[in-house]
Amino acid sequence: MKLHKSKKDPELYCYFENGKKKWMYRHKYYDQYGKRKEKKKRFDTEKEAYQALLKLKVDTLKGAFKQVQFSNYTIAQWFDTWFETYSKDWEISTRIQRESAIRLHIKPLLGNYKLADLSKSIYKKEFVNKLLESKKSSTVETFHKIFKIGINAAVEEEIIPKNRFTKITVQNKTEKNFIENAQENYLEPHDLIRMLKTAKESENITNYSLLYLLAHTGLRRGEANGLRWNDIDFENQKLTVDRTRDNKGKRPPKTINSYRTIDIDKSVIDQLSKYRTWCKETKLSFGKHLKIDDFIFISYQTGEPLSDNTINNALDRVVEKGNIKRITPHGLRHTHATILLNDSEMRLSTKDVADRLGDTVREIDETYHHVLPKRRRETAIIFTDILSSTKVI
């Protein structure tokens, strides 16, 4: 029987039996006595054979037996094995993000390189630099982080001795000098007011209402896109977050802290009320009725839920038209938090801000460390002022 090696894995083969194409794996390993062995099994399809082989490799990582020549692992083989082994422990959003990065970017660009042999220069040239030709630095940085996490897992499994890629940086010199962090990606209060005014004058009611909500609540973009009308308590002026939504669909929030109910002010209620009236009219124009469990933000062109990148494009147009500092939708979250933490009267504690954003106090401390020293100095001054103004009886 003649075997033909599959491109997917060197231990995967196809063959012909009675004129029909069949598949099998041949997995080499060492038993507990150090003797070289081979496991093999036949299947009707390549997919079945490949999944069974991956499961066998998972057992290898768990110590069932020793793999022969880990040094021959390719990047594609390792990342498939890593995903199969650990993905069940990840949050759904993390699993989706990593699966997409592996399938669309890591395997196509690096899949054929040997895990043990891939050099820093090749990685930088064939992965980082190639991606920067068509994607933003922040996006490439995300793929770079996923790659490093996968390589760290290979180090922990003692497949390779160290991660050679930890010090590689992602920078696109042709891209605008823009840093995606809380210290740069936010607006001063006067710029926020100007941005919302420009949005009201130049954008459709959906885009304006969404930008207004993000600015006044600090919600994440996915949380806002996942809101349904029954998540808004118009009478008590409250908003509940219990899902997130993007182009891949809806799912639970990433962390337990993200589930929350927050207060919203009258201006937000008024804007949402106006927007709800518009939504009813728009739905009717498409022969539909607005339902209480409909997603709030819809396209004026179709009446369907807003696509994930619509608000990015809208915000880019608004800041350009208003000659305002460039930020991302997530920058409105940073803006909301920074304004609250910078409140001179310090009416909200760090815990209050964390609860509102769906973060932990530690996350607030780490993200907004540039704001907190001033706040802490003012706390000390207030304490001294109180003592100084207190009369001794």
Secondary structure, DSSP 8 states (H G I E B T S, - for coil): ---EE-SS-TTEEEEEETTEEEEEEEEEEE-TTS-EEEEEEEESSHHHHHHHHHHHHHHHHTTSSEES-GGG-BHHHHHHHHHHHHGGGS-HHHHHHHHHHIIIIIHHHHTTSBTTT--HHHHIIIIIIHHHTTS-HHHHHHHHHHHHHHHHHHHHTTSSS--TTTT-----TTS-S---STTTS---HHHHHHHHHHHHHHS-HHHHHHHHHHHHH---HHHHHT-BGGGEETTTTEEEE--EEETTEEE--SSGGG-EEEE--HHHHHHHHHHHHHHHHHHHHTT----TTSBS-B-TTTSSB--TTHHHHHHHHHHHHTT-----HHHHHHHHHHHHHT-TT--S-HHHHHHHHT--HHHHHHHTTTTHHHHHHHHHHHHHHHHHT----
